[in-house]
Amino acid sequence: MTILLDDRDRRILTLLRTDAWLSYTALSRKVNLSASAVQRRVERMIASGVILGARAEVSVQEAPAPLTIFVLAELADESRAALKRFSNRVVDHPAVVEAHYVAGETDVLLKLRLPDMAAYDRFVETYLNTSALVRRFKTLTVLRSLAPTKAGW
């Protein structure tokens, strides 16, 4: 369902992207609406699929999986069915925090969070090396983040 967003809706979204735990009262003060009006707007955006959920950002140093790896995978077959099979194979793995079908030199971009390189080696052996769905892949290991996740669009 597509809904039209006005300036207040967009402001609410921006505020929630910055801090998803803001109360309706705090949001109402920032957008000059009543708390109940803000709640109705948020619930409408949730029901329509504009807001998909909320998450907690965890310090990389404190996380149980401090290693971040990006995998650029080229699929052997880029058909819709093959992409679906690959997606079904990897997206439920707890290390996969993002998975994107992309245009460019590669077909799929995966973002993984793992406890160590041995866990990544197991992921590679199970999901990439032994899969006829994957032609080749490249690994990018994050040394450190230069900018935090931003609350923009």
N, CA, C and O atoms as a GROMACS GRO file, in nm:
protein
  612
    1MET      N    1   0.084  -0.117   0.000
    1MET     CA    2   0.000   0.000   0.000
    1MET      C    3   0.090   0.124   0.000
    1MET      O    4   0.177   0.138   0.086
    2THR      N    5   0.069   0.213  -0.095
    2THR     CA    6   0.144   0.336  -0.102
    2THR      C    7   0.066   0.447  -0.032
    2THR      O    8  -0.054   0.464  -0.054
    3ILE      N    9   0.135   0.521   0.053
    3ILE     CA   10   0.072   0.634   0.119
    3ILE      C   11   0.150   0.760   0.087
    3ILE      O   12   0.270   0.754   0.058
    4LEU      N   13   0.083   0.872   0.093
    4LEU     CA   14   0.150   0.999   0.073
    4LEU      C   15   0.202   1.048   0.207
    4LEU      O   16   0.131   1.046   0.308
    5LEU      N   17   0.326   1.091   0.208
    5LEU     CA   18   0.387   1.142   0.329
    5LEU      C   19   0.397   1.294   0.320
    5LEU      O   20   0.441   1.348   0.218
    6ASP      N   21   0.354   1.361   0.426
    6ASP     CA   22   0.370   1.506   0.429
    6ASP      C   23   0.499   1.541   0.504
    6ASP      O   24   0.573   1.452   0.546
    7ASP      N   25   0.525   1.670   0.520
    7ASP     CA   26   0.649   1.714   0.584
    7ASP      C   27   0.661   1.662   0.728
    7ASP      O   28   0.770   1.628   0.773
    8ARG      N   29   0.548   1.658   0.800
    8ARG     CA   30   0.554   1.608   0.938
    8ARG      C   31   0.585   1.458   0.941
    8ARG      O   32   0.661   1.413   1.027
    9ASP      N   33   0.527   1.382   0.849
    9ASP     CA   34   0.559   1.239   0.842
    9ASP      C   35   0.709   1.220   0.817
    9ASP      O   36   0.774   1.139   0.882
   10ARG      N   37   0.763   1.297   0.721
   10ARG     CA   38   0.905   1.284   0.690
   10ARG      C   39   0.992   1.326   0.809
   10ARG      O   40   1.096   1.266   0.834
   11ARG      N   41   0.949   1.427   0.882
   11ARG     CA   42   1.023   1.470   1.002
   11ARG      C   43   1.018   1.360   1.109
   11ARG      O   44   1.118   1.332   1.174
   12ILE      N   45   0.902   1.299   1.128
   12ILE     CA   46   0.890   1.188   1.222
   12ILE      C   47   0.983   1.075   1.183
   12ILE      O   48   1.052   1.018   1.267
   13LEU      N   49   0.985   1.041   1.054
   13LEU     CA   50   1.074   0.934   1.007
   13LEU      C   51   1.220   0.968   1.033
   13LEU      O   52   1.296   0.882   1.077
   14THR      N   53   1.259   1.090   1.006
   14THR     CA   54   1.397   1.132   1.030
   14THR      C   55   1.432   1.120   1.178
   14THR      O   56   1.539   1.072   1.214
   15LEU      N   57   1.341   1.165   1.263
   15LEU     CA   58   1.365   1.155   1.407
   15LEU      C   59   1.374   1.010   1.453
   15LEU      O   60   1.460   0.976   1.534
   16LEU      N   61   1.286   0.925   1.402
   16LEU     CA   62   1.288   0.784   1.442
   16LEU      C   63   1.411   0.712   1.388
   16LEU      O   64   1.463   0.621   1.454
   17ARG      N   65   1.459   0.751   1.271
   17ARG     CA   66   1.582   0.691   1.219
   17ARG      C   67   1.701   0.727   1.307
   17ARG      O   68   1.795   0.649   1.320
   18THR      N   69   1.697   0.846   1.367
   18THR     CA   70   1.803   0.888   1.456
   18THR      C   71   1.792   0.819   1.592
   18THR      O   72   1.892   0.779   1.651
   19ASP      N   73   1.668   0.805   1.641
   19ASP     CA   74   1.645   0.742   1.772
   19ASP      C   75   1.507   0.676   1.770
   19ASP      O   76   1.406   0.742   1.794
   20ALA      N   77   1.504   0.548   1.742
   20ALA     CA   78   1.378   0.474   1.730
   20ALA      C   79   1.305   0.460   1.864
   20ALA      O   80   1.190   0.417   1.867
   21TRP      N   81   1.370   0.496   1.972
   21TRP     CA   82   1.309   0.480   2.103
   21TRP      C   83   1.246   0.610   2.155
   21TRP      O   84   1.205   0.616   2.271
   22LEU      N   85   1.239   0.711   2.071
   22LEU     CA   86   1.172   0.834   2.114
   22LEU      C   87   1.026   0.804   2.146
   22LEU      O   88   0.959   0.730   2.072
   23SER      N   89   0.977   0.859   2.254
   23SER     CA   90   0.837   0.840   2.290
   23SER      C   91   0.750   0.925   2.198
   23SER      O   92   0.798   1.018   2.134
   24TYR      N   93   0.622   0.891   2.194
   24TYR     CA   94   0.528   0.972   2.116
   24TYR      C   95   0.524   1.115   2.170
   24TYR      O   96   0.508   1.210   2.094
   25THR      N   97   0.537   1.129   2.299
   25THR     CA   98   0.536   1.262   2.361
   25THR      C   99   0.657   1.343   2.314
   25THR      O  100   0.643   1.460   2.278
   26ALA      N  101   0.775   1.281   2.314
   26ALA     CA  102   0.895   1.351   2.269
   26ALA      C  103   0.884   1.386   2.120
   26ALA      O  104   0.921   1.496   2.079
   27LEU      N  105   0.834   1.294   2.041
   27LEU     CA  106   0.814   1.321   1.899
   27LEU      C  107   0.715   1.435   1.879
   27LEU      O  108   0.735   1.523   1.795
   28SER      N  109   0.607   1.433   1.958
   28SER     CA  110   0.503   1.534   1.941
   28SER      C  111   0.558   1.675   1.964
   28SER      O  112   0.520   1.769   1.894
   29ARG      N  113   0.646   1.689   2.062
   29ARG     CA  114   0.706   1.820   2.088
   29ARG      C  115   0.793   1.866   1.971
   29ARG      O  116   0.799   1.985   1.940
   30LYS      N  117   0.859   1.772   1.906
   30LYS     CA  118   0.951   1.807   1.797
   30LYS      C  119   0.880   1.837   1.665
   30LYS      O  120   0.933   1.908   1.580
   31VAL      N  121   0.758   1.783   1.648
   31VAL     CA  122   0.686   1.805   1.522
   31VAL      C  123   0.560   1.889   1.539
   31VAL      O  124   0.484   1.910   1.445
   32ASN      N  125   0.539   1.936   1.661
   32ASN     CA  126   0.426   2.025   1.690
   32ASN      C  127   0.291   1.960   1.660
   32ASN      O  128   0.206   2.018   1.592
   33LEU      N  129   0.273   1.839   1.710
   33LEU     CA  130   0.146   1.766   1.703
   33LEU      C  131   0.120   1.705   1.839
   33LEU      O  132   0.210   1.698   1.923
   34SER      N  133  -0.002   1.660   1.863
   34SER     CA  134  -0.031   1.589   1.987
   34SER      C  135   0.034   1.450   1.981
   34SER      O  136   0.060   1.397   1.873
   35ALA      N  137   0.057   1.393   2.097
   35ALA     CA  138   0.116   1.259   2.103
   35ALA      C  139   0.026   1.157   2.034
   35ALA      O  140   0.075   1.066   1.967
   36SER      N  141  -0.106   1.171   2.049
   36SER     CA  142  -0.197   1.076   1.985
   36SER      C  143  -0.194   1.090   1.833
   36SER      O  144  -0.205   0.990   1.762
   37ALA      N  145  -0.178   1.212   1.781
   37ALA     CA  146  -0.168   1.232   1.636
   37ALA      C  147  -0.038   1.170   1.583
   37ALA      O  148  -0.037   1.110   1.476
   38VAL      N  149   0.070   1.185   1.658
   38VAL     CA  150   0.198   1.124   1.618
   38VAL      C  151   0.184   0.972   1.618
   38VAL      O  152   0.228   0.905   1.526
   39GLN      N  153   0.121   0.919   1.723
   39GLN     CA  154   0.102   0.774   1.730
   39GLN      C  155   0.023   0.723   1.610
   39GLN      O  156   0.059   0.622   1.550
   40ARG      N  157  -0.085   0.792   1.574
   40ARG     CA  158  -0.165   0.752   1.457
   40ARG      C  159  -0.080   0.754   1.330
   40ARG      O  160  -0.091   0.663   1.247
   41ARG      N  161   0.002   0.857   1.313
   41ARG     CA  162   0.088   0.866   1.195
   41ARG      C  163   0.190   0.752   1.191
   41ARG      O  164   0.211   0.691   1.086
   42VAL      N  165   0.251   0.724   1.305
   42VAL     CA  166   0.349   0.616   1.310
   42VAL      C  167   0.281   0.482   1.281
   42VAL      O  168   0.333   0.402   1.203
   43GLU      N  169   0.166   0.458   1.342
   43GLU     CA  170   0.094   0.333   1.318
   43GLU      C  171   0.053   0.319   1.171
   43GLU      O  172   0.056   0.209   1.116
   44ARG      N  173   0.014   0.431   1.108
   44ARG     CA  174  -0.022   0.430   0.965
   44ARG      C  175   0.101   0.394   0.881
   44ARG      O  176   0.091   0.318   0.785
   45MET      N  177   0.217   0.449   0.917
   45MET     CA  178   0.339   0.421   0.841
   45MET      C  179   0.386   0.277   0.863
   45MET      O  180   0.446   0.217   0.773
   46ILE      N  181   0.361   0.222   0.980
   46ILE     CA  182   0.392   0.081   1.005
   46ILE      C  183   0.299  -0.008   0.924
   46ILE      O  184   0.344  -0.100   0.856
   47ALA      N  185   0.169   0.020   0.930
   47ALA     CA  186   0.070  -0.061   0.858
   47ALA      C  187   0.091  -0.058   0.708
   47ALA      O  188   0.064  -0.156   0.639
   48SER      N  189   0.139   0.054   0.656
   48SER     CA  190   0.158   0.066   0.510
   48SER      C  191   0.294   0.014   0.464
   48SER      O  192   0.320   0.007   0.344
   49GLY      N  193   0.382  -0.021   0.558
   49GLY     CA  194   0.512  -0.074   0.520
   49GLY      C  195   0.620   0.031   0.503
   49GLY      O  196   0.731  -0.002   0.461
   50VAL      N  197   0.590   0.157   0.534
   50VAL     CA  198   0.693   0.261   0.529
   50VAL      C  199   0.795   0.236   0.640
   50VAL      O  200   0.916   0.244   0.617
   51ILE      N  201   0.746   0.208   0.760
   51ILE     CA  202   0.833   0.172   0.873
   51ILE      C  203   0.831   0.020   0.884
   51ILE      O  204   0.726  -0.041   0.903
   52LEU      N  205   0.949  -0.039   0.871
   52LEU     CA  206   0.960  -0.185   0.872
   52LEU      C  207   0.995  -0.241   1.008
   52LEU      O  208   0.976  -0.360   1.033
   53GLY      N  209   1.046  -0.158   1.096
   53GLY     CA  210   1.085  -0.206   1.228
   53GLY      C  211   1.180  -0.109   1.294
   53GLY      O  212   1.208  -0.002   1.239
   54ALA      N  213   1.230  -0.145   1.408
   54ALA     CA  214   1.328  -0.065   1.481
   54ALA      C  215   1.440  -0.158   1.525
   54ALA      O  216   1.421  -0.279   1.536
   55ARG      N  217   1.556  -0.100   1.549
   55ARG     CA  218   1.669  -0.184   1.588
   55ARG      C  219   1.756  -0.112   1.689
   55ARG      O  220   1.750   0.011   1.702
   56ALA      N  221   1.835  -0.188   1.759
   56ALA     CA  222   1.931  -0.130   1.852
   56ALA      C  223   2.069  -0.137   1.788
   56ALA      O  224   2.109  -0.241   1.735
   57GLU      N  225   2.141  -0.028   1.792
   57GLU     CA  226   2.279  -0.028   1.744
   57GLU      C  227   2.367  -0.072   1.860
   57GLU      O  228   2.358  -0.020   1.971
   58VAL      N  229   2.452  -0.168   1.831
   58VAL     CA  230   2.538  -0.225   1.933
   58VAL      C  231   2.682  -0.190   1.900
   58VAL      O  232   2.725  -0.199   1.784
   59SER      N  233   2.756  -0.149   2.000
   59SER     CA  234   2.897  -0.118   1.981
   59SER      C  235   2.970  -0.238   1.922
   59SER      O  236   2.956  -0.350   1.971
   60VAL      N  237   3.047  -0.214   1.817
   60VAL     CA  238   3.121  -0.324   1.753
   60VAL      C  239   3.213  -0.392   1.853
   60VAL      O  240   3.227  -0.514   1.851
   61GLN      N  241   3.275  -0.314   1.941
   61GLN     CA  242   3.366  -0.373   2.039
   61GLN      C  243   3.293  -0.460   2.141
   61GLN      O  244   3.351  -0.554   2.196
   62GLU      N  245   3.167  -0.428   2.168
   62GLU     CA  246   3.091  -0.502   2.267
   62GLU      C  247   3.007  -0.613   2.206
   62GLU      O  248   2.952  -0.695   2.279
   63ALA      N  249   2.996  -0.616   2.077
   63ALA     CA  250   2.909  -0.712   2.010
   63ALA      C  251   2.969  -0.852   2.015
   63ALA      O  252   3.091  -0.867   2.018
   64PRO      N  253   2.883  -0.954   2.016
   64PRO     CA  254   2.934  -1.091   2.013
   64PRO      C  255   2.995  -1.127   1.878
   64PRO      O  256   3.063  -1.229   1.866
   65ALA      N  257   2.971  -1.044   1.775
   65ALA     CA  258   3.026  -1.069   1.642
   65ALA      C  259   3.093  -0.941   1.593
   65ALA      O  260   3.034  -0.866   1.515
   66PRO      N  261   3.216  -0.916   1.638
   66PRO     CA  262   3.281  -0.787   1.608
   66PRO      C  263   3.340  -0.775   1.467
   66PRO      O  264   3.377  -0.665   1.426
   67LEU      N  265   3.348  -0.884   1.393
   67LEU     CA  266   3.407  -0.882   1.260
   67LEU      C  267   3.301  -0.853   1.154
   67LEU      O  268   3.202  -0.926   1.145
   68THR      N  269   3.322  -0.748   1.076
   68THR     CA  270   3.229  -0.714   0.968
   68THR      C  271   3.295  -0.745   0.835
   68THR      O  272   3.407  -0.701   0.809
   69ILE      N  273   3.226  -0.822   0.752
   69ILE     CA  274   3.278  -0.861   0.621
   69ILE      C  275   3.170  -0.835   0.517
   69ILE      O  276   3.053  -0.865   0.538
   70PHE      N  277   3.213  -0.780   0.404
   70PHE     CA  278   3.125  -0.766   0.288
   70PHE      C  279   3.166  -0.872   0.187
   70PHE      O  280   3.285  -0.893   0.162
   71VAL      N  281   3.068  -0.938   0.129
   71VAL     CA  282   3.093  -1.038   0.026
   71VAL      C  283   3.026  -0.990  -0.102
   71VAL      O  284   2.907  -0.959  -0.103
   72LEU      N  285   3.104  -0.984  -0.208
   72LEU     CA  286   3.053  -0.950  -0.341
   72LEU      C  287   3.047  -1.081  -0.418
   72LEU      O  288   3.151  -1.138  -0.454
   73ALA      N  289   2.927  -1.130  -0.444
   73ALA     CA  290   2.911  -1.260  -0.508
   73ALA      C  291   2.858  -1.245  -0.650
   73ALA      O  292   2.762  -1.171  -0.675
   74GLU      N  293   2.921  -1.317  -0.742
   74GLU     CA  294   2.872  -1.326  -0.878
   74GLU      C  295   2.803  -1.461  -0.892
   74GLU      O  296   2.863  -1.565  -0.865
   75LEU      N  297   2.678  -1.459  -0.932
   75LEU     CA  298   2.601  -1.581  -0.943
   75LEU      C  299   2.628  -1.650  -1.077
   75LEU      O  300   2.654  -1.583  -1.177
   76ALA      N  301   2.621  -1.782  -1.078
   76ALA     CA  302   2.638  -1.859  -1.201
   76ALA      C  303   2.519  -1.839  -1.293
   76ALA      O  304   2.532  -1.846  -1.415
   77ASP      N  305   2.405  -1.815  -1.234
   77ASP     CA  306   2.280  -1.794  -1.309
   77ASP      C  307   2.207  -1.679  -1.241
   77ASP      O  308   2.183  -1.683  -1.120
   78GLU      N  309   2.171  -1.578  -1.318
   78GLU     CA  310   2.108  -1.460  -1.261
   78GLU      C  311   1.957  -1.459  -1.282
   78GLU      O  312   1.893  -1.354  -1.271
   79SER      N  313   1.901  -1.574  -1.311
   79SER     CA  314   1.756  -1.581  -1.330
   79SER      C  315   1.686  -1.557  -1.196
   79SER      O  316   1.745  -1.569  -1.090
   80ARG      N  317   1.560  -1.523  -1.205
   80ARG     CA  318   1.481  -1.497  -1.084
   80ARG      C  319   1.480  -1.620  -0.993
   80ARG      O  320   1.492  -1.608  -0.871
   81ALA      N  321   1.467  -1.738  -1.052
   81ALA     CA  322   1.463  -1.862  -0.973
   81ALA      C  323   1.597  -1.887  -0.904
   81ALA      O  324   1.600  -1.926  -0.787
   82ALA      N  325   1.707  -1.863  -0.975
   82ALA     CA  326   1.839  -1.884  -0.915
   82ALA      C  327   1.865  -1.785  -0.802
   82ALA      O  328   1.919  -1.821  -0.698
   83LEU      N  329   1.825  -1.661  -0.824
   83LEU     CA  330   1.842  -1.559  -0.720
   83LEU      C  331   1.760  -1.597  -0.596
   83LEU      O  332   1.807  -1.579  -0.484
   84LYS      N  333   1.641  -1.648  -0.617
   84LYS     CA  334   1.556  -1.691  -0.505
   84LYS      C  335   1.621  -1.808  -0.430
   84LYS      O  336   1.620  -1.810  -0.306
   85ARG      N  337   1.677  -1.904  -0.504
   85ARG     CA  338   1.745  -2.018  -0.439
   85ARG      C  339   1.864  -1.970  -0.356
   85ARG      O  340   1.884  -2.015  -0.244
   86PHE      N  341   1.943  -1.879  -0.413
   86PHE     CA  342   2.058  -1.826  -0.340
   86PHE      C  343   2.012  -1.752  -0.215
   86PHE      O  344   2.067  -1.770  -0.106
   87SER      N  345   1.911  -1.667  -0.232
   87SER     CA  346   1.858  -1.590  -0.121
   87SER      C  347   1.808  -1.684  -0.010
   87SER      O  348   1.839  -1.663   0.108
   88ASN      N  349   1.732  -1.785  -0.047
   88ASN     CA  350   1.682  -1.880   0.052
   88ASN      C  351   1.796  -1.952   0.123
   88ASN      O  352   1.783  -1.990   0.240
   89ARG      N  353   1.906  -1.970   0.055
   89ARG     CA  354   2.020  -2.043   0.111
   89ARG      C  355   2.094  -1.961   0.217
   89ARG      O  356   2.142  -2.016   0.316
   90VAL      N  357   2.105  -1.828   0.195
   90VAL     CA  358   2.192  -1.750   0.284
   90VAL      C  359   2.122  -1.655   0.380
   90VAL      O  360   2.174  -1.629   0.488
   91VAL      N  361   2.005  -1.603   0.346
   91VAL     CA  362   1.951  -1.493   0.426
   91VAL      C  363   1.911  -1.531   0.569
   91VAL      O  364   1.908  -1.445   0.657
   92ASP      N  365   1.882  -1.656   0.593
   92ASP     CA  366   1.846  -1.696   0.729
   92ASP      C  367   1.967  -1.725   0.816
   92ASP      O  368   1.952  -1.751   0.936
   93HIS      N  369   2.086  -1.722   0.758
   93HIS     CA  370   2.206  -1.743   0.838
   93HIS      C  371   2.221  -1.625   0.935
   93HIS      O  372   2.210  -1.510   0.892
   94PRO      N  373   2.246  -1.650   1.062
   94PRO     CA  374   2.250  -1.541   1.159
   94PRO      C  375   2.361  -1.439   1.132
   94PRO      O  376   2.352  -1.326   1.180
   95ALA      N  377   2.464  -1.474   1.059
   95ALA     CA  378   2.573  -1.380   1.029
   95ALA      C  379   2.534  -1.280   0.922
   95ALA      O  380   2.595  -1.174   0.912
   96VAL      N  381   2.435  -1.313   0.840
   96VAL     CA  382   2.395  -1.224   0.731
   96VAL      C  383   2.304  -1.115   0.787
   96VAL      O  384   2.189  -1.142   0.824
   97VAL      N  385   2.356  -0.993   0.793
   97VAL     CA  386   2.277  -0.882   0.846
   97VAL      C  387   2.217  -0.797   0.735
   97VAL      O  388   2.120  -0.724   0.759
   98GLU      N  389   2.272  -0.805   0.614
   98GLU     CA  390   2.215  -0.739   0.498
   98GLU      C  391   2.244  -0.823   0.376
   98GLU      O  392   2.349  -0.888   0.367
   99ALA      N  393   2.151  -0.824   0.282
   99ALA     CA  394   2.170  -0.894   0.154
   99ALA      C  395   2.100  -0.812   0.047
   99ALA      O  396   1.982  -0.779   0.059
  100HIS      N  397   2.175  -0.780  -0.060
  100HIS     CA  398   2.122  -0.692  -0.164
  100HIS      C  399   2.152  -0.751  -0.302
  100HIS      O  400   2.263  -0.798  -0.327
  101TYR      N  401   2.054  -0.748  -0.391
  101TYR     CA  402   2.073  -0.779  -0.532
  101TYR      C  403   2.112  -0.646  -0.596
  101TYR      O  404   2.036  -0.549  -0.586
  102VAL      N  405   2.228  -0.640  -0.661
  102VAL     CA  406   2.281  -0.512  -0.707
  102VAL      C  407   2.314  -0.514  -0.855
  102VAL      O  408   2.329  -0.620  -0.916
  103ALA      N  409   2.326  -0.397  -0.912
  103ALA     CA  410   2.371  -0.381  -1.050
  103ALA      C  411   2.520  -0.348  -1.046
  103ALA      O  412   2.568  -0.285  -0.952
  104GLY      N  413   2.592  -0.390  -1.149
  104GLY     CA  414   2.735  -0.359  -1.155
  104GLY      C  415   2.815  -0.484  -1.181
  104GLY      O  416   2.768  -0.578  -1.246
  105GLU      N  417   2.937  -0.486  -1.132
  105GLU     CA  418   3.029  -0.596  -1.158
  105GLU      C  419   2.993  -0.723  -1.081
  105GLU      O  420   3.044  -0.831  -1.113
  106THR      N  421   2.910  -0.712  -0.984
  106THR     CA  422   2.870  -0.827  -0.903
  106THR      C  423   2.718  -0.835  -0.901
  106THR      O  424   2.651  -0.741  -0.943
  107ASP      N  425   2.666  -0.945  -0.852
  107ASP     CA  426   2.520  -0.964  -0.849
  107ASP      C  427   2.461  -0.944  -0.710
  107ASP      O  428   2.351  -0.890  -0.696
  108VAL      N  429   2.534  -0.989  -0.608
  108VAL     CA  430   2.482  -0.986  -0.472
  108VAL      C  431   2.587  -0.926  -0.378
  108VAL      O  432   2.706  -0.956  -0.388
  109LEU      N  433   2.540  -0.841  -0.288
  109LEU     CA  434   2.625  -0.785  -0.183
  109LEU      C  435   2.570  -0.834  -0.050
  109LEU      O  436   2.454  -0.811  -0.017
  110LEU      N  437   2.655  -0.902   0.025
  110LEU     CA  438   2.619  -0.949   0.159
  110LEU      C  439   2.701  -0.873   0.262
  110LEU      O  440   2.819  -0.847   0.242
  111LYS      N  441   2.637  -0.838   0.371
  111LYS     CA  442   2.709  -0.784   0.487
  111LYS      C  443   2.697  -0.887   0.597
  111LYS      O  444   2.587  -0.926   0.636
  112LEU      N  445   2.810  -0.930   0.647
  112LEU     CA  446   2.814  -1.034   0.750
  112LEU      C  447   2.873  -0.977   0.878
  112LEU      O  448   2.963  -0.892   0.873
  113ARG      N  449   2.823  -1.022   0.991
  113ARG     CA  450   2.882  -0.994   1.123
  113ARG      C  451   2.916  -1.128   1.185
  113ARG      O  452   2.828  -1.212   1.205
  114LEU      N  453   3.044  -1.147   1.215
  114LEU     CA  454   3.094  -1.276   1.262
  114LEU      C  455   3.185  -1.259   1.383
  114LEU      O  456   3.241  -1.151   1.404
  115PRO      N  457   3.201  -1.366   1.462
  115PRO     CA  458   3.289  -1.354   1.578
  115PRO      C  459   3.437  -1.355   1.541
  115PRO      O  460   3.518  -1.295   1.612
  116ASP      N  461   3.473  -1.422   1.431
  116ASP     CA  462   3.615  -1.432   1.394
  116ASP      C  463   3.629  -1.486   1.251
  116ASP      O  464   3.530  -1.522   1.187
  117MET      N  465   3.752  -1.493   1.202
  117MET     CA  466   3.778  -1.540   1.066
  117MET      C  467   3.746  -1.688   1.050
  117MET      O  468   3.708  -1.732   0.941
  118ALA      N  469   3.760  -1.766   1.154
  118ALA     CA  470   3.726  -1.908   1.145
  118ALA      C  471   3.576  -1.924   1.114
  118ALA      O  472   3.538  -2.013   1.038
  119ALA      N  473   3.494  -1.840   1.172
  119ALA     CA  474   3.350  -1.845   1.143
  119ALA      C  475   3.324  -1.806   0.998
  119ALA      O  476   3.237  -1.864   0.932
  120TYR      N  477   3.400  -1.709   0.947
  120TYR     CA  478   3.384  -1.672   0.806
  120TYR      C  479   3.430  -1.786   0.716
  120TYR      O  480   3.365  -1.814   0.615
  121ASP      N  481   3.538  -1.852   0.752
  121ASP     CA  482   3.585  -1.966   0.673
  121ASP      C  483   3.477  -2.074   0.666
  121ASP      O  484   3.457  -2.134   0.561
  122ARG      N  485   3.408  -2.099   0.777
  122ARG     CA  486   3.299  -2.198   0.777
  122ARG      C  487   3.184  -2.152   0.688
  122ARG      O  488   3.124  -2.232   0.616
  123PHE      N  489   3.153  -2.022   0.692
  123PHE     CA  490   3.048  -1.967   0.606
  123PHE      C  491   3.085  -1.986   0.459
  123PHE      O  492   3.001  -2.028   0.379
  124VAL      N  493   3.209  -1.955   0.424
  124VAL     CA  494   3.256  -1.970   0.286
  124VAL      C  495   3.243  -2.114   0.241
  124VAL      O  496   3.191  -2.141   0.132
  125GLU      N  497   3.290  -2.206   0.321
  125GLU     CA  498   3.285  -2.348   0.284
  125GLU      C  499   3.142  -2.398   0.268
  125GLU      O  500   3.114  -2.477   0.178
  126THR      N  501   3.054  -2.355   0.354
  126THR     CA  502   2.917  -2.404   0.353
  126THR      C  503   2.829  -2.336   0.250
  126THR      O  504   2.748  -2.402   0.184
  127TYR      N  505   2.843  -2.205   0.234
  127TYR     CA  506   2.748  -2.129   0.154
  127TYR      C  507   2.802  -2.077   0.021
  127TYR      O  508   2.723  -2.043  -0.068
  128LEU      N  509   2.932  -2.068   0.005
  128LEU     CA  510   2.986  -2.009  -0.117
  128LEU      C  511   3.064  -2.110  -0.201
  128LEU      O  512   3.034  -2.128  -0.319
  129ASN      N  513   3.164  -2.176  -0.142
  129ASN     CA  514   3.248  -2.269  -0.219
  129ASN      C  515   3.173  -2.392  -0.267
  129ASN      O  516   3.203  -2.444  -0.375
  130THR      N  517   3.079  -2.439  -0.191
  130THR     CA  518   3.010  -2.564  -0.226
  130THR      C  519   2.878  -2.540  -0.299
  130THR      O  520   2.803  -2.635  -0.322
  131SER      N  521   2.851  -2.417  -0.333
  131SER     CA  522   2.724  -2.386  -0.399
  131SER      C  523   2.746  -2.368  -0.549
  131SER      O  524   2.828  -2.287  -0.592
  132ALA      N  525   2.671  -2.443  -0.627
  132ALA     CA  526   2.676  -2.427  -0.773
  132ALA      C  527   2.612  -2.295  -0.814
  132ALA      O  528   2.624  -2.254  -0.929
  133LEU      N  529   2.545  -2.229  -0.722
  133LEU     CA  530   2.480  -2.101  -0.752
  133LEU      C  531   2.581  -1.986  -0.762
  133LEU      O  532   2.553  -1.885  -0.826
  134VAL      N  533   2.698  -2.002  -0.700
  134VAL     CA  534   2.798  -1.895  -0.694
  134VAL      C  535   2.913  -1.924  -0.790
  134VAL      O  536   2.980  -2.026  -0.780
  135ARG      N  537   2.933  -1.831  -0.885
  135ARG     CA  538   3.043  -1.846  -0.980
  135ARG      C  539   3.174  -1.806  -0.914
  135ARG      O  540   3.273  -1.879  -0.921
  136ARG      N  541   3.175  -1.689  -0.851
  136ARG     CA  542   3.293  -1.640  -0.779
  136ARG      C  543   3.248  -1.536  -0.679
  136ARG      O  544   3.137  -1.485  -0.685
  137PHE      N  545   3.338  -1.506  -0.587
  137PHE     CA  546   3.306  -1.403  -0.487
  137PHE      C  547   3.433  -1.334  -0.442
  137PHE      O  548   3.543  -1.388  -0.454
  138LYS      N  549   3.416  -1.215  -0.390
  138LYS     CA  550   3.525  -1.138  -0.332
  138LYS      C  551   3.488  -1.104  -0.188
  138LYS      O  552   3.370  -1.088  -0.156
  139THR      N  553   3.588  -1.094  -0.105
  139THR     CA  554   3.569  -1.063   0.036
  139THR      C  555   3.632  -0.929   0.068
  139THR      O  556   3.746  -0.903   0.031
  140LEU      N  557   3.559  -0.844   0.136
  140LEU     CA  558   3.611  -0.718   0.188
  140LEU      C  559   3.595  -0.721   0.339
  140LEU      O  560   3.484  -0.734   0.391
  141THR      N  561   3.706  -0.710   0.410
  141THR     CA  562   3.703  -0.713   0.556
  141THR      C  563   3.714  -0.570   0.609
  141THR      O  564   3.807  -0.497   0.572
  142VAL      N  565   3.622  -0.532   0.694
  142VAL     CA  566   3.622  -0.397   0.749
  142VAL      C  567   3.729  -0.388   0.857
  142VAL      O  568   3.730  -0.466   0.953
  143LEU      N  569   3.820  -0.292   0.840
  143LEU     CA  570   3.922  -0.267   0.942
  143LEU      C  571   3.868  -0.176   1.051
  143LEU      O  572   3.889  -0.200   1.170
  144ARG      N  573   3.799  -0.071   1.009
  144ARG     CA  574   3.728   0.018   1.103
  144ARG      C  575   3.630   0.101   1.022
  144ARG      O  576   3.650   0.124   0.903
  145SER      N  577   3.525   0.145   1.086
  145SER     CA  578   3.425   0.228   1.020
  145SER      C  579   3.469   0.373   1.028
  145SER      O  580   3.511   0.421   1.133
  146LEU      N  581   3.459   0.441   0.915
  146LEU     CA  582   3.498   0.581   0.910
  146LEU      C  583   3.383   0.674   0.943
  146LEU      O  584   3.404   0.790   0.980
  147ALA      N  585   3.262   0.625   0.929
  147ALA     CA  586   3.143   0.705   0.963
  147ALA      C  587   3.039   0.609   1.018
  147ALA      O  588   3.023   0.499   0.967
  148PRO      N  589   2.969   0.650   1.121
  148PRO     CA  590   2.864   0.564   1.176
  148PRO      C  591   2.748   0.554   1.079
  148PRO      O  592   2.737   0.634   0.986
  149THR      N  593   2.661   0.457   1.100
  149THR     CA  594   2.540   0.447   1.021
  149THR      C  595   2.463   0.576   1.036
  149THR      O  596   2.440   0.624   1.148
  150LYS      N  597   2.422   0.632   0.924
  150LYS     CA  598   2.353   0.761   0.929
  150LYS      C  599   2.204   0.742   0.927
  150LYS      O  600   2.153   0.641   0.880
  151ALA      N  601   2.134   0.839   0.978
  151ALA     CA  602   1.988   0.831   0.988
  151ALA      C  603   1.921   0.895   0.867
  151ALA      O  604   1.804   0.932   0.875
  152GLY      N  605   1.991   0.909   0.758
  152GLY     CA  606   1.934   0.970   0.639
  152GLY      C  607   1.848   0.873   0.561
  152GLY      O  608   1.820   0.762   0.607
  153TRP      N  609   1.809   0.914   0.447
  153TRP     CA  610   1.723   0.831   0.363
  153TRP      C  611   1.810   0.741   0.283
  153TRP      O  612   1.760   0.661   0.204
   0.00000   0.00000   0.00000
